[in-house]
Amino acid sequence: MAKVKTKTALAKELGIARSSLYYQPKKPVSDEELKKQIIAVMTEHPAYGHRRVALALGKNKKPIIRVMKVNHLKPKIRRGWKPTKSEDLNRPETRVENVLKVVYPVRPNVIWAGDFTYLWFVDRFWYVATVIDIYTREIVGWHIANHHTTTLTPSHTIA
């Protein structure tokens, strides 16, 4: 028959406090059920973040944030267009389809793309316009100006 040890001797042998032997784990957090509820809300409303998910479920946002972070649940970000000028309010929305998604250049100087940006340098903004050849990915032309006017358009940047 095996020798019975006391809890004090067992704790001393293991090198832990005797009170650790009396530890009762807390009720495990049921994140799986909450995760299923969050996924159900996010499938119906993909753009909902933690605030709207919490409102939809009628729960506190802190566990919602924790479960969404642990399970990498991120909302689909909605991007919208808002008119910035008063004359744009009644204008119909004009979006041009990007034909470059279906057209592939087969030789240089067939398709060019232009872009401009601004840089803060020596206490003012400087505007840089560039034109790039889509096939070779080389800069075909560029122009720098201290003001943004029509001379900065890509047609004026080609040398």
Contact map, one row per residue, 1 for C-alpha under 8 A:
111000000000000000000000000000000000000000000000000000000000000000000000000000000000000000000000000000000000000000000000000000000000000000000000000000000000000
111100000000000000000000000000000000000000000000000000000000000000000000000000000000000000000000000000000000000000000000000000000000000000000000000000000000000
111110000000000000000000000000000000000000000000000000000000000000000000000000000000000000000000000000000000000000000000000000000000000000000000000000000000000
011111000000000000000000000000000000000000000000000000000000000000000000000000000000000000000000000000000000000000000000000000000000000000000000000000000000000
001111101100000000000000000000000000000000000000000000000000000000000000000000000000000000000000000000000000000000000000000000000000000000000000000000000000000
000111111100000000000000000000000000000000000000000000000000000000000000000000000000000000000000000000000000000000000000000000000000000000000000000000000000000
000011111110000001001000000000000000000000000000000000000000000000000000000000000000000000000000000000000000000000000000000000000000000000000000000000000000000
000001111111000001000000000000000000000000000000000000000000000000000000000000000000000000000000000000000000000000000000000000000000000000000000000000000000000
000011111111100000000000000000000000000000000000000000000000000000000000000000000000000000000000000000000000000000000000000000000000000000000000000000000000000
000011111111110000000000000000000000000000000000000000000000000000000000000000000000000000000000000000000000000000000000000000000000000000000000000000000000000
000000111111111111001000000000000000000000000000000000000000000000000000000000000000000000000000000000000000000000000000000000000000000000000000000000000000000
000000011111111111000000000000000000000000000000000000000000000000000000000000000000000000000000000000000000000000000000000000000000000000000000000000000000000
000000001111111100000000000000000000000000000000000000000000000000000000000000000000000000000000000000000000000000000000000000000000000000000000000000000000000
000000000111111100000000000000000000000000000000000000000000000000000000000000000000000000000000000000000000000000000000000000000000000000000000000000000000000
000000000011111110000000000000000000000000000000000000000000000000000000000000000000000000000000000000000000000000000000000000000000000000000000000000000000000
000000000011111111010000000000000000000000000000000000000000000000000000000000000000000000000000000000000000000000000000000000000000000000000000000000000000000
000000000011001111111000000000000000000000000000000000000000000000000000000000000000000000000000000000000000000000000000000000000000000000000000000000000000000
000000110011000111111100000000000000000000000000000000000000000000000000000000000000000000000000000000000000000000000000000000000000000000000000000000000000000
000000000000000011111110000000000000000000000000000000000000000000000000000000000000000000000000000000000000000000000000000000000000000000000000000000000000000
000000000000000111111110000000000000000000000000000000000000000000000000000000000000000000000000000000000000000000000000000000000000000000000000000000000000000
000000100010000011111110000000000000000000000000000000000000000000000000000000000000000000000000000000000000000000000000000000000000000000000000000000000000000
000000000000000001111111000000000000000000000000000000000000000000000000000000000000000000000000000000000000000000000000000000000000000000000000000000000000000
000000000000000000111111100000000000000000000000000000000000000000000000000000000000000000000000000000000000000000000000000000000000000000000000000000000000000
000000000000000000000111110000000000000000000000000000000000000000000000000000000000000000000000000000000000000000000000000000000000000000000000000000000000000
000000000000000000000011111100000000000000000000000000000000000000000000000000000000000000000000000000000000000000000000000000000000000000000000000000000000000
000000000000000000000001111100000000000000000000000000000000000000000000000000000000000000000000000000000000000000000000000000000000000000000000000000000000000
000000000000000000000000111110000000000000000000000000000000000000000000000000000000000000000000000000000000000000000000000000000000000000000000000000000000000
000000000000000000000000111111000000000000000000000000000000000000000000000000000000000000000000000000000000000000000000000000000000000000000000000000000000000
000000000000000000000000001111100000000000000000000000000000000000000000000000000000000000000000000000000000000000000000000000000000000000000000000000000000000
000000000000000000000000000111111100000000000000000000000000000000000000000000000000000000000000000000000000000000000000000000000000000000000000000000000000000
000000000000000000000000000011111110000000000000000000000000000000100000000000000000000000000000000000000000000000000000000000000000000000000000000000000000000
000000000000000000000000000001111111000000000000000000000000000000000000000000000000000000000000000000000000000000000000000000000000000000000000000000000000000
000000000000000000000000000001111111100000000000000000000000000000000000000000000000000000000000000000000000000000000000000000000000000000000000000000000000000
000000000000000000000000000001111111110000000000000000000000000100100000000000000000000000000000000000000000000000000000000000000000000000000000000000000000000
000000000000000000000000000000111111111000000000000000000000000000110010000000000000000000000000000000000000000000000000000000000000000000000000000000000000000
000000000000000000000000000000011111111100000000000000000000000000000000000000000000000000000000000000000000000000000000000000000000000000000000000000000000000
000000000000000000000000000000001111111110000000000000001000000000000000000000000000000000000000000000000000000000000000000000000000000000000000000000000000000
000000000000000000000000000000000111111111000000000010001000000100010000000000000000000000000000000000000000000000000000000000000000000000000000000000000000000
000000000000000000000000000000000011111111100000000000000000000000000000000000000000000000000000000000000000000000000000000000000000000000000000000000000000000
000000000000000000000000000000000001111111110000000000000000000000000000000000000000000000000000000000000000000000000000000000000000000000000000000000000000000
000000000000000000000000000000000000111111111100000010010000000000000000000000000000000000000000000000000000000000000000000000000000000000000000000000000000000
000000000000000000000000000000000000011111111111000010000000000000000000001000000000000000000000000000000000000000000000000000000000000000000000000000000000000
000000000000000000000000000000000000001111111100000000000000000000000000000000000000000000000000000000000000000000000000000000000000000000000000000000000000000
000000000000000000000000000000000000000111111100000000000000000000000000000000000000000000000000000000000000000000000000000000000000000000000000000000000000000
000000000000000000000000000000000000000011111111000000000000000000000000000000000000000000000000000000000000000000000000000000000000000000000000000000000000000
000000000000000000000000000000000000000011111111000000000000000000000000001100000000000000000000000000000000000000000000000000000000000000000000000000000000000
000000000000000000000000000000000000000001001111100000000000000000000000001111000000000000000000000000000000000000000000000000000000000000000000000000000000000
000000000000000000000000000000000000000001001111111110000000000000000000001100000000000000000000000000000000000000000000000000000000000000000000000000000000000
000000000000000000000000000000000000000000000011111110000000000000000000011000000000000000000000000000000000000000000000000000000000000000000000000000000000000
000000000000000000000000000000000000000000000001111111000000100110010000000000000000000000000000000000000000000000000000000000000000000000000000000000000000000
000000000000000000000000000000000000000000000001111111100000100000000000000000000000000000000000000000000000000000000000000000000000000000000000000000000000000
000000000000000000000000000000000000000000000001111111110000000000000000000000000000000000000000000000000000000000000000000000000000000000000000000000000000000
000000000000000000000000000000000000010011000001111111111000000100000000000000000000000000000000000000000000000000000000000000000000000000000000000000000000000
000000000000000000000000000000000000000000000000011111111111100100000000000000000000000000000000000000000000000000000000000000000000000000000000000000000000000
000000000000000000000000000000000000000000000000001111111110000000000000000000000000000000000000000000000000000000000000000000000000000000000000000000000000000
000000000000000000000000000000000000000010000000000111111100000000000000000000000000000000000000000000000000000000000000000000000000000000000000000000000000000
000000000000000000000000000000000000110000000000000011111110000000000000000000000000000000000000000000000000000000000000000000000000000000000000000000000000000
000000000000000000000000000000000000000000000000000001111111000000000000000000000000000000000000000000000000000000000000000000000000000000000000000000000000000
000000000000000000000000000000000000000000000000000001101111100100000000000000000000000000000000000000000000000000000000000000000000000000000000000000000000000
000000000000000000000000000000000000000000000000000001000111111100000000000000000000000000000000000000000000000000000000000000000000000000000000000000000000000
000000000000000000000000000000000000000000000000011001000011111110000000000000000000000000000000000000000000000000000000000000000000000000000000000000000000000
000000000000000000000000000000000000000000000000000000000001111111000000000000000000000000000000000000000000000000000000000000000000000000000000000000000000000
000000000000000000000000000000000000000000000000000000000001111111100000000000000000000000000000000000000000000000000000000000000000000000000000000000000000000
000000000000000000000000000000000100010000000000010011000011111111110000000000000000000000000000000000000000000000000000000000000000000000000000000000000000000
000000000000000000000000000000000000000000000000010000000000111111111000000000000000000000000000000000000000000000000000000000000000000000000000000000000000000
000000000000000000000000000000000000000000000000000000000000011111111100000000000000000000000000000000000000000000000000000000000000000000000000000000000000000
000000000000000000000000000000100110000000000000000000000000001111111110000000000000000000000000000000000000000000000000000000000000000000000000000000000000000
000000000000000000000000000000000010010000000000010000000000000111111111110000000000000000000000000000000000000000000000000000000000000000000000000000000000000
000000000000000000000000000000000000000000000000000000000000000011111111100000000000000000000000000000000000000000000000000000000000000000000000000000000000000
000000000000000000000000000000000000000000000000000000000000000001111111100000000000000000000000000000000000000000000000000000000000000000000000000000000000000
000000000000000000000000000000000010000000000000000000000000000000111111100000000000000000000000000000000000000000000000000000000000000000000000000000000000000
000000000000000000000000000000000000000000000000000000000000000000011111110000000000000000000000000000000000000000000000000000000000000000000000000000000000000
000000000000000000000000000000000000000000000000000000000000000000011111111000000000000000000000000000000000000000000000000000000000000000000000000000000000000
000000000000000000000000000000000000000000000000100000000000000000010001111100000000000000000000000000000000000000000000000000000000000000000000000000000000000
000000000000000000000000000000000000000001000111100000000000000000000000111110000000000000000000000000000000000000000000000000000000000000000000000000000000000
000000000000000000000000000000000000000000000111000000000000000000000000011111000000000000000000000000000000000000000000000000000000000000000000000000000000000
000000000000000000000000000000000000000000000010000000000000000000000000001111100000000000000000000000000000000000000000000000000000000000000000000000000000000
000000000000000000000000000000000000000000000010000000000000000000000000000111110000000000000000000000000000000000000000000000000000000000000000000000000000000
000000000000000000000000000000000000000000000000000000000000000000000000000011111000000000000000000000000000000000000000000000000000000000000000000000000000000
000000000000000000000000000000000000000000000000000000000000000000000000000001111100000000000000000000000000000000000000000000000000000000000000000000000000000
000000000000000000000000000000000000000000000000000000000000000000000000000000111110000000000000000000000000000000000000000000000000000000000000000000000000000
000000000000000000000000000000000000000000000000000000000000000000000000000000011111000000000000000000000000000000000000000000000000000000000000000000000000000
000000000000000000000000000000000000000000000000000000000000000000000000000000001111110110000000000000000000000000000000000000000000000000000000000000000000000
000000000000000000000000000000000000000000000000000000000000000000000000000000000111110100000000000000000000000000000000000000000000000000000000000000000000000
000000000000000000000000000000000000000000000000000000000000000000000000000000000011111110000000000000000000000000000000000000000000000000000000000000000000000
000000000000000000000000000000000000000000000000000000000000000000000000000000000011111110000000000000000000000000000000000000000000000000000000000000000000000
000000000000000000000000000000000000000000000000000000000000000000000000000000000000111111100000000000000000000000000000000000000000000000000000000000000000000
000000000000000000000000000000000000000000000000000000000000000000000000000000000011111111100000000000000000000000000000000000000000000000000000000000000000000
000000000000000000000000000000000000000000000000000000000000000000000000000000000010111111100000000000000000000000000000000000000000000000000000000000000000000
000000000000000000000000000000000000000000000000000000000000000000000000000000000000001111110000000000000000000000000000000000000000000000000000000000000000000
000000000000000000000000000000000000000000000000000000000000000000000000000000000000001111111000000000000000000000000000000000000000000000000000000000000000000
000000000000000000000000000000000000000000000000000000000000000000000000000000000000000001111100000000000000000000000000000000000000000000000000000000000000000
000000000000000000000000000000000000000000000000000000000000000000000000000000000000000000111110000000000000000000000000000000000000000000000000000000000000000
000000000000000000000000000000000000000000000000000000000000000000000000000000000000000000011111000000000000000000000000000000000000000000000000000000000000000
000000000000000000000000000000000000000000000000000000000000000000000000000000000000000000001111100000000000000000000000000000000000000000000000000000000000000
000000000000000000000000000000000000000000000000000000000000000000000000000000000000000000000111110000000000000000000000000000000000000000000000000000000000000
000000000000000000000000000000000000000000000000000000000000000000000000000000000000000000000011111000000000000000000000000000000000000000000000000000000000000
000000000000000000000000000000000000000000000000000000000000000000000000000000000000000000000001111110000000000000000000000000000000000000000000000000000000000
000000000000000000000000000000000000000000000000000000000000000000000000000000000000000000000000111111100000000000000000000000000000000000000000000000000000000
000000000000000000000000000000000000000000000000000000000000000000000000000000000000000000000000011111110000000000000000000000000000000000000000000000000000000
000000000000000000000000000000000000000000000000000000000000000000000000000000000000000000000000011111110000000000000000000000000000000000000000000000000000000
000000000000000000000000000000000000000000000000000000000000000000000000000000000000000000000000001111110000000000000000000000000000000000000000000000000000000
000000000000000000000000000000000000000000000000000000000000000000000000000000000000000000000000001111111000000000000000000000000000000000000000000000000000000
000000000000000000000000000000000000000000000000000000000000000000000000000000000000000000000000000111111100000000000000000000000000000000000000000000000000000
000000000000000000000000000000000000000000000000000000000000000000000000000000000000000000000000000000111111011000000000000000000000011000000000000000000000000
000000000000000000000000000000000000000000000000000000000000000000000000000000000000000000000000000000011111010000000000000000000000001000000000000000000000000
000000000000000000000000000000000000000000000000000000000000000000000000000000000000000000000000000000001111110000000000000000000000001000000000000000000000000
000000000000000000000000000000000000000000000000000000000000000000000000000000000000000000000000000000001111111000000000000000000000111100000000000000000000000
000000000000000000000000000000000000000000000000000000000000000000000000000000000000000000000000000000000011111100000000000000000000111000000000000000000000000
000000000000000000000000000000000000000000000000000000000000000000000000000000000000000000000000000000001111111100000000000000000000101000000000000000000000000
000000000000000000000000000000000000000000000000000000000000000000000000000000000000000000000000000000001001111110000000000000000000111000000000000000000000000
000000000000000000000000000000000000000000000000000000000000000000000000000000000000000000000000000000000000111111000000000000000011110000000000000000000000000
000000000000000000000000000000000000000000000000000000000000000000000000000000000000000000000000000000000000001111100000000000000011110000000000000000000000000
000000000000000000000000000000000000000000000000000000000000000000000000000000000000000000000000000000000000000111110000000000001111000000000000000000000100000
000000000000000000000000000000000000000000000000000000000000000000000000000000000000000000000000000000000000000011111000000000001110000000000000000000000100000
000000000000000000000000000000000000000000000000000000000000000000000000000000000000000000000000000000000000000001111100000000111100000000000000000000000000000
000000000000000000000000000000000000000000000000000000000000000000000000000000000000000000000000000000000000000000111110000000111000000000000000000000000000000
000000000000000000000000000000000000000000000000000000000000000000000000000000000000000000000000000000000000000000011111000011110000000000000000000000000000000
000000000000000000000000000000000000000000000000000000000000000000000000000000000000000000000000000000000000000000001111100011110000000000000000000000000000000
000000000000000000000000000000000000000000000000000000000000000000000000000000000000000000000000000000000000000000000111111111000000000000000000000000000000000
000000000000000000000000000000000000000000000000000000000000000000000000000000000000000000000000000000000000000000000011111111000000000000000000000000000000000
000000000000000000000000000000000000000000000000000000000000000000000000000000000000000000000000000000000000000000000001111100000000000000000000000000000000000
000000000000000000000000000000000000000000000000000000000000000000000000000000000000000000000000000000000000000000000001111110000000000000000000000000000000000
000000000000000000000000000000000000000000000000000000000000000000000000000000000000000000000000000000000000000000000001111111000000000000000000010000000000000
000000000000000000000000000000000000000000000000000000000000000000000000000000000000000000000000000000000000000000000111101111100000000000000000011000000000000
000000000000000000000000000000000000000000000000000000000000000000000000000000000000000000000000000000000000000000000111100111110000000000000001111000000000000
000000000000000000000000000000000000000000000000000000000000000000000000000000000000000000000000000000000000000000011110000011111000000000000001111100010000000
000000000000000000000000000000000000000000000000000000000000000000000000000000000000000000000000000000000000000000011110000001111100000000000111100000010000000
000000000000000000000000000000000000000000000000000000000000000000000000000000000000000000000000000000000000000001111000000000111110000000000111000000011100100
000000000000000000000000000000000000000000000000000000000000000000000000000000000000000000000000000000000000000001110000000000011111000000111110000000000100100
000000000000000000000000000000000000000000000000000000000000000000000000000000000000000000000000000000000000000111100000000000001111100000111100000000000100110
000000000000000000000000000000000000000000000000000000000000000000000000000000000000000000000000000000000000000111000000000000000111110011111000000000000000000
000000000000000000000000000000000000000000000000000000000000000000000000000000000000000000000000000000000001111110000000000000000011111111110000000000000000000
000000000000000000000000000000000000000000000000000000000000000000000000000000000000000000000000000000001001101110000000000000000001111111000000000000000000000
000000000000000000000000000000000000000000000000000000000000000000000000000000000000000000000000000000001111111000000000000000000000111110000000000000000000000
000000000000000000000000000000000000000000000000000000000000000000000000000000000000000000000000000000000001000000000000000000000000111111000000000000000000000
000000000000000000000000000000000000000000000000000000000000000000000000000000000000000000000000000000000000000000000000000000000001111111100000000000000000000
000000000000000000000000000000000000000000000000000000000000000000000000000000000000000000000000000000000000000000000000000000000001110111110000000000000000000
000000000000000000000000000000000000000000000000000000000000000000000000000000000000000000000000000000000000000000000000000000000111100011111100000000000000000
000000000000000000000000000000000000000000000000000000000000000000000000000000000000000000000000000000000000000000000000000000000111100001111100000000000000010
000000000000000000000000000000000000000000000000000000000000000000000000000000000000000000000000000000000000000000000000000000000111000000111110000000000100111
000000000000000000000000000000000000000000000000000000000000000000000000000000000000000000000000000000000000000000000000000000011110000000111111000000000100110
000000000000000000000000000000000000000000000000000000000000000000000000000000000000000000000000000000000000000000000000000000011100000000001111100000010001100
000000000000000000000000000000000000000000000000000000000000000000000000000000000000000000000000000000000000000000000000000001111000000000000111110000010000000
000000000000000000000000000000000000000000000000000000000000000000000000000000000000000000000000000000000000000000000000000001110000000000000011111100010000000
000000000000000000000000000000000000000000000000000000000000000000000000000000000000000000000000000000000000000000000000000111100000000000000001111100000000000
000000000000000000000000000000000000000000000000000000000000000000000000000000000000000000000000000000000000000000000000000011100000000000000000111110000000000
000000000000000000000000000000000000000000000000000000000000000000000000000000000000000000000000000000000000000000000000000000100000000000000000111111110000000
000000000000000000000000000000000000000000000000000000000000000000000000000000000000000000000000000000000000000000000000000000000000000000000000001111111000000
000000000000000000000000000000000000000000000000000000000000000000000000000000000000000000000000000000000000000000000000000000000000000000000000000111111000000
000000000000000000000000000000000000000000000000000000000000000000000000000000000000000000000000000000000000000000000000000000000000000000000000000111111001000
000000000000000000000000000000000000000000000000000000000000000000000000000000000000000000000000000000000000000000000000000000111000000000000011100111111101100
000000000000000000000000000000000000000000000000000000000000000000000000000000000000000000000000000000000000000000000000000000001000000000000000000011111111100
000000000000000000000000000000000000000000000000000000000000000000000000000000000000000000000000000000000000000001100000000000001110000000001100000000011111110
000000000000000000000000000000000000000000000000000000000000000000000000000000000000000000000000000000000000000000000000000000000000000000000000000000001111110
000000000000000000000000000000000000000000000000000000000000000000000000000000000000000000000000000000000000000000000000000000000000000000000010000000111111110
000000000000000000000000000000000000000000000000000000000000000000000000000000000000000000000000000000000000000000000000000000001110000000001110000000011111111
000000000000000000000000000000000000000000000000000000000000000000000000000000000000000000000000000000000000000000000000000000000010000000011100000000000111111
000000000000000000000000000000000000000000000000000000000000000000000000000000000000000000000000000000000000000000000000000000000000000000001000000000000000111
